[in-house]
Amino acid sequence: MINILVICTGNTCRSPMAEGIIRKLIADKKLDGISVSSMGLAAYYGDTASTYSVDVMQEIEIDIQSHRSKRVLLKDLNEANYIYVMTQQHKNVIVDACPENECKIKVLDIPDPFGRDIEQYRECRDALIAYFSKELEYIIDEQKKEEQKNG
């Protein structure tokens, strides 16, 4: 099982959108053995995704209305095979707390749309789609290589 973890600050904008996008890509490609979750470094447990996040995702027929925020825990980091963070600052916080997970972290450099207009949320969504459309192919290729290596 491949565990993908997407992290932002509050787990109400970027990471829930990314989770929804990855889930859709997985479903569209009919992939098995991949799980995805999103969490925040400073999330309050149980917050809903922001209104604009929900709205821009509905525009592309991805429903994240049931999303509830979660704060990332050490066990979540340790269990993930791939960790995607939105900023270098997010990576720094994680590496300071648990340097052994540094090799699993990729920085996306996607600005926080929180408190901005809906167009910023669309730009964020579109950047996430572009990134994870390619990244999921990389993950699949890496998994195939690992399976071939292990027989």
N, C-alpha and C positions, 0 to 999 in steps of 0.2 A: 504494500500500500504506500502510495506517495502522498505525503501530507504537505499541503501548501498553506502557508500562513501569510496573510497580508495585514500590515500594521500601519496605522496613522496615529494621530493624536487622540481624538475623541471617539473614534469608531462610529461616526454618524454621517460622514460625507465620502471621503475618498476610498477608504478600505471597504465599506459595504458595497459601493459601486463596483470596485474591483472584484469582490467576491461574487457578485451577481453576474458580472461579465465572464469570469472564469467558469462558473457553473454552467452558463449557457454554452460556452465553447466546448466544454466537456460533453454536454448533452448532444450538441450538434455533431460532434465527432464520434459519438457513441463509445466513449472511453470508459473503461472500468479501472478500478484500482487507484483512483485519484480522489482525495478529499481536499476540500478547501474551507478555510474559515478566515474571519477577519476579526481583529481586536484593536484596542487602542492603548497607548502608553499611559494616557491620563483619562481613560474612559470612566464614566459613571455607569454602573451596571443597570441595564434595562432601558436606556434611552432609545427612542426610535431613530431611524435614519432621518436626516433633515428633509424638509418638504421639497426643496429644490432637487435634492438627490433622488428622491422618489419620483418626482415629476420627469426629470431628464431620462431616467431609466425606463419609465413607462413609455416614453417616446420611441424607444427601441424594443418595446414589448418584453422588458425584464422587470419583474415585480420584486421589489425589496421592501414592501410595506411591513412585512412580518419581522424584519430585522430588529434585533435588540442588541445594544452595545454591550461589550464585555471588555474588561481590562486584561491585558496579556499577563500571564503568569510564567514563571520559570519553566514549569513542566510543559507549557505550550511551545516555548522556544526549543526545548530539548527534543520534543516529539516531532517537530517540523523537519522536513527534508529541504524545503526551500522557504526562505523568509524574505518577503518583499516589503520594503519600507519606502515611504514617500520622500523622505529628506535625509541628508547626511546626519542631521542632528538626531533623528530617530535611531539611526545606526549607532551613533556614538553612545547614546543612552544604553542601548542593548549591550554593546561591546564592553562598556564600563562595568555593567552588572554581571555579564557572563561571557567573557572573551572566547570561550570554547565554541560559541555559536557564530563567530565572525565569518567563517568560511561559507556559511549558508545564506548570508545576507546580501541582497542586491538592492541598490538605491535607485529609485525611479526618478527623483527630482521633479515631482509634480506638486505645484503650489496648492495651498489650502484654499478652496473656494468659500469656506465658511464666512458668512456675513456679506458676501458679494452678490452680484446679480446672477440671474439664471444662466446667462451666457458663459460665465466663468465655470459653472457646473457642467455645461455642455462641452466646453474645452477640456475640462478634467476628464469627463467620460470618454471623449474621443481619444485623448492621449492614452487612457487606460486600455481601450479597445485595441489601439495600434500596438501598444507594447505587449499585451498578453496574447494577442493573436500570433505573434512571432515567438514569444517566450514559451508558450505551450508546446509548440513544435519542437523547440529545444529540449524541453523536459521529456517529451515522448522519445526523441532520439537518444537522450542520455539513458533513459530507462531500457531501451532496446539494447544499447551497448552493454549495459550492466547485466541484462539477462543473457546475452551471448557470452559474456565473460564468465558468468557463473554456470553456463551450460544449460 
